[in-house]
Amino acid sequence: QLSKEPIANISMAGDCYMTFRNERMGPGKKEEKRVLLKRRTLQVLTGRARYDYSHGIQNCNLLSERRISVTMRESPLTKNKKLK
């Protein structure tokens, strides 16, 4: 895994559709969902949404000329340190 749970994404400008595909279904089975992400949306991926589904935004699903987003995730290399 490239990062720990959760992943947080803030869409700052530009609406779009994010596509989720279930990666854990058997051969020949397909589950796909599209979710509208409006500008100023906070999206937090945990649990099944985080681990069972791949997610991405295709160019054809960009609903404006410009999209700006900030994604935050914790590296698995981060050591557990308590703040004092």
Residue frames as qw, qx, qy, qz and C-alpha x, y, z in Angstrom:
[[0.000, 0.889, 0.459, 0.000, 0.00, 0.00, 0.00],
 [0.425, 0.493, -0.007, 0.759, 1.24, 3.42, -0.89],
 [0.119, -0.425, 0.272, -0.855, -0.38, 5.16, 2.05],
 [0.033, -0.193, -0.862, 0.468, -2.21, 4.60, 5.29],
 [0.146, -0.669, -0.659, -0.310, -5.92, 5.16, 5.90],
 [0.530, 0.684, 0.485, -0.125, -7.60, 7.60, 5.39],
 [0.371, 0.145, 0.362, 0.843, -7.02, 9.55, 2.18],
 [0.103, 0.775, 0.412, -0.468, -8.54, 13.05, 2.10],
 [0.360, 0.245, 0.467, 0.770, -9.08, 15.10, -1.04],
 [0.104, 0.693, 0.323, -0.636, -10.31, 18.69, -1.29],
 [0.428, 0.506, 0.528, 0.532, -11.69, 19.77, -4.66],
 [0.189, -0.492, -0.159, 0.835, -10.95, 23.48, -4.81],
 [0.351, 0.528, -0.162, -0.756, -12.01, 24.35, -8.35],
 [0.423, 0.277, -0.694, -0.512, -13.77, 22.52, -11.16],
 [0.809, -0.047, 0.386, -0.441, -16.53, 19.94, -10.85],
 [0.346, 0.380, -0.815, -0.266, -15.86, 16.39, -12.05],
 [0.934, -0.166, -0.042, -0.314, -16.97, 12.78, -11.77],
 [0.125, -0.531, 0.834, -0.086, -14.69, 10.32, -9.97],
 [0.843, 0.077, -0.415, -0.334, -15.06, 6.69, -11.03],
 [0.461, -0.446, 0.719, -0.268, -14.76, 3.89, -8.47],
 [0.760, 0.218, -0.546, -0.278, -14.16, 0.31, -9.68],
 [0.811, -0.441, 0.324, -0.207, -14.41, -2.69, -7.37],
 [0.326, 0.618, -0.714, -0.045, -11.10, -4.52, -7.60],
 [0.240, -0.262, 0.885, -0.302, -12.11, -7.46, -5.38],
 [0.815, 0.224, 0.202, -0.494, -14.96, -8.99, -7.36],
 [0.739, -0.067, 0.642, 0.192, -14.44, -12.30, -9.12],
 [0.202, -0.148, 0.648, 0.719, -13.44, -12.76, -12.77],
 [0.010, -0.397, -0.741, -0.541, -16.02, -11.50, -15.25],
 [0.226, -0.796, -0.543, 0.141, -17.76, -9.39, -12.61],
 [0.311, 0.288, 0.016, 0.906, -17.65, -5.62, -12.73],
 [0.221, -0.822, -0.489, 0.190, -18.90, -2.99, -10.35],
 [0.365, 0.189, 0.073, 0.909, -18.40, 0.65, -11.24],
 [0.125, -0.842, -0.487, 0.195, -19.79, 3.81, -9.66],
 [0.330, 0.448, 0.062, 0.829, -19.41, 7.46, -10.65],
 [0.337, -0.706, -0.460, 0.420, -19.54, 10.12, -7.93],
 [0.223, 0.840, 0.140, 0.475, -19.96, 13.84, -8.60],
 [0.554, -0.391, -0.239, 0.695, -17.28, 15.91, -6.88],
 [0.131, 0.930, 0.235, 0.250, -18.32, 19.54, -6.87],
 [0.359, 0.503, -0.328, 0.715, -15.83, 22.30, -6.20],
 [0.280, -0.505, 0.424, -0.698, -15.32, 22.93, -2.46],
 [0.921, -0.204, -0.197, -0.268, -16.01, 19.24, -1.71],
 [0.201, -0.569, 0.772, -0.202, -14.07, 17.30, 0.93],
 [0.906, 0.074, -0.338, -0.243, -13.84, 13.61, 0.17],
 [0.322, -0.561, 0.728, -0.227, -12.48, 11.13, 2.74],
 [0.803, 0.172, -0.518, -0.239, -11.79, 7.54, 1.67],
 [0.325, -0.421, 0.768, -0.358, -11.75, 4.85, 4.37],
 [0.687, 0.039, 0.656, -0.309, -12.69, 1.20, 4.73],
 [0.690, 0.342, 0.619, 0.151, -14.15, -0.50, 1.63],
 [0.402, 0.911, 0.088, -0.037, -14.06, 2.69, -0.45],
 [0.139, -0.849, 0.491, 0.135, -10.35, 2.99, 0.31],
 [0.363, -0.419, 0.822, 0.127, -9.23, -0.61, -0.12],
 [0.604, 0.267, 0.751, 0.007, -11.73, -2.48, -2.33],
 [0.495, 0.809, 0.317, 0.010, -12.11, 0.15, -5.05],
 [0.486, -0.001, 0.205, 0.849, -9.68, 1.84, -7.38],
 [0.117, 0.872, 0.370, -0.298, -10.54, 5.48, -8.05],
 [0.408, -0.110, 0.353, 0.835, -9.70, 8.00, -10.73],
 [0.322, 0.752, 0.223, -0.531, -10.92, 10.87, -12.87],
 [0.599, 0.271, 0.551, 0.514, -10.90, 10.49, -16.64],
 [0.126, -0.124, 0.196, 0.965, -10.46, 13.54, -18.87],
 [0.223, -0.370, -0.641, -0.635, -13.96, 13.05, -20.28],
 [0.447, -0.635, -0.625, 0.082, -15.34, 13.38, -16.72],
 [0.276, -0.244, -0.182, 0.912, -13.91, 16.86, -16.12],
 [0.131, 0.765, 0.629, 0.038, -16.85, 19.27, -16.16],
 [0.021, 0.982, -0.004, -0.186, -14.86, 22.50, -16.40],
 [0.618, 0.702, -0.271, 0.227, -11.68, 23.66, -18.08],
 [0.187, 0.567, -0.610, 0.521, -9.73, 23.83, -14.83],
 [0.829, -0.459, -0.300, -0.109, -9.56, 21.48, -11.84],
 [0.145, 0.576, -0.600, 0.536, -7.56, 22.11, -8.69],
 [0.846, -0.446, -0.217, -0.195, -7.46, 19.62, -5.83],
 [0.028, -0.632, 0.686, -0.360, -5.31, 18.84, -2.82],
 [0.895, -0.146, -0.402, -0.128, -4.84, 15.23, -1.71],
 [0.224, -0.658, 0.601, -0.395, -3.54, 14.33, 1.75],
 [0.950, -0.087, -0.290, -0.076, -2.30, 10.90, 2.78],
 [0.483, -0.736, 0.471, -0.058, 0.08, 9.53, 5.37],
 [0.523, 0.515, -0.677, -0.053, 3.10, 7.60, 4.22],
 [0.935, -0.283, -0.209, -0.039, 3.53, 4.07, 5.66],
 [0.660, 0.264, -0.362, 0.604, 7.12, 5.14, 6.32],
 [0.220, -0.676, 0.176, -0.680, 5.93, 7.66, 8.92],
 [0.397, -0.020, -0.817, 0.418, 6.90, 6.51, 12.38],
 [0.456, -0.731, -0.469, -0.195, 4.38, 6.64, 15.20],
 [0.348, 0.099, -0.390, 0.847, 5.51, 9.58, 17.30],
 [0.228, -0.767, -0.579, 0.153, 3.47, 11.21, 20.00],
 [0.158, 0.693, 0.025, 0.703, 3.19, 14.97, 19.96],
 [0.453, -0.338, -0.550, 0.615, 4.19, 16.67, 23.17]]
